[in-house]
Amino acid sequence: MINPLVSQCRILNLAMSLAIKPHLHHHNHRMHKPTSTNSRDWTQIYRIYGMEQWQTLLFLTFQAILFSILSILFLLYFQPICQFLDTLFIFTPTPTPTSSTGGGSAARFAAGFTGCVTALSAVCLFFAAGNFFYSAVGLHYEMAQRIVSCVNDWSTVKVALDIGCGRGILLNAVATQLKKTGSSGRVVGLDRSKRTTLSTLRTANMEGVGEYVTCREGDVRSLPFGDNYFDVVVSATFVHTVGKEYGHRTVEAAAERMRVLGVGEYVTCREGDVRSLPFGDNYFDVVVSATFVHTVGKEYGHRTVEAAAERMRVLGEMVRVLKPCGVGVLWDLLHVPEYVRRLQELKMEDIRVSERVTAFMVSSHIVSFRKPSQHMLGPGEVRLDWRF
């Protein structure tokens, strides 16, 4: 049997030595790569852009330190705590030579268990604080570099637009590319708040790209620009906030986002139950879904048989509404193996599973498949029922 005190020591050491900076080391390693002529240090990035919602980081750090202190107290005063807890138990076993000075076995177990849980809580809170610290600016900066790399030739860009420019991380990344390529172009940042636009201009000057940046206050749902005005339009972590007054997952919110993206004329939104899609058989050429199917049946619990049956119903519905030779693409969390098995049972063709992608701190995969072409029924054959 493992001594609770030894377990607590190991967990506490892990919390103090490994969990204090879980993402800073990763961030520092990845951010020390050239993004312009010089390497960027993460301290420069945080100094320029600051941090939104710093209260959350402060709260997580405070809680982590508090739990660490409690763990240390349990470690230093383990025997007195055991003796105190021993007095709280009604049924106290007869003292033994090994436990007479440190309380009964029940008290020792309670103290050791509480100390271990406290140390584990400190580890989790330090990890959460590090994750939040990295995601607040560092991750945004890294993703901005990836976004600008999607444009092959910035030298031909004359006017670019950043929708929802915020602090200007993506905006300044675009401006840096324009400056690096010697372009005479400009990038316009659009935001709903005039105060935000003024702050963004300050960060642009600190980055040395102020002459390439212009900021305007405006509503993204009615852009104050003419048709065919921009060469490049970018946006980072903003469009999903459009229509939030209707609720993020409502049809109205989706319609607003499509209108903002300029594809409203190509999009129709309908409200319905995915377990019984309101469409006929063989209706669509392509069916896609992103991080949704795993939520179906959650009222039963994710790992229950009932929830799995509900998810399989959704998968069957996706197949049912696909035209012969139609393609289905599903990006989801947690349950990808069961999707693949079900698709194999349904005789789908060209089933492919992507490499693992970490999303929301869990593994995810993209599964694609093709519905087989219809064929004439032979003797002894029955029409395949796509439903589960």
Secondary structure, 3 states (H helix, E strand, C coil): CCCHHHHHHHHHHHHHHCCCCCCHHHHHHHHCCECCCCECCHHHHHHHHCCCCHHHHHHHHHHHHHHHHHHHHHHHCHHHHHHHHHHHCCCCCCCCCCCCCCCCHHHHHHHHHHHHHHHHHHHHHHHHHHHHHHHHHHHHHHHHHHHHCCCCCHHHCCEEEEECCCCCHHHHHHHHHHHHCCCCCEEEEEECCHHHHHHHHHHHHHHCCHHHEEEEECCHHHCCCCCCCCCEEEECCCHHHCCHHHCCCCHHHHHHHHHHCCCHHHCCCCCCCHHHCCCCCCCEEEEEEECCHHHCCHHHCCCCHHHHHHHHHHHHHHHHHEEEEEEEEEEEECCHHHHHHHHHHCCCEEEEECCCEEECCEEEEEEEEECCCCCCCCCCCCCCCCCC
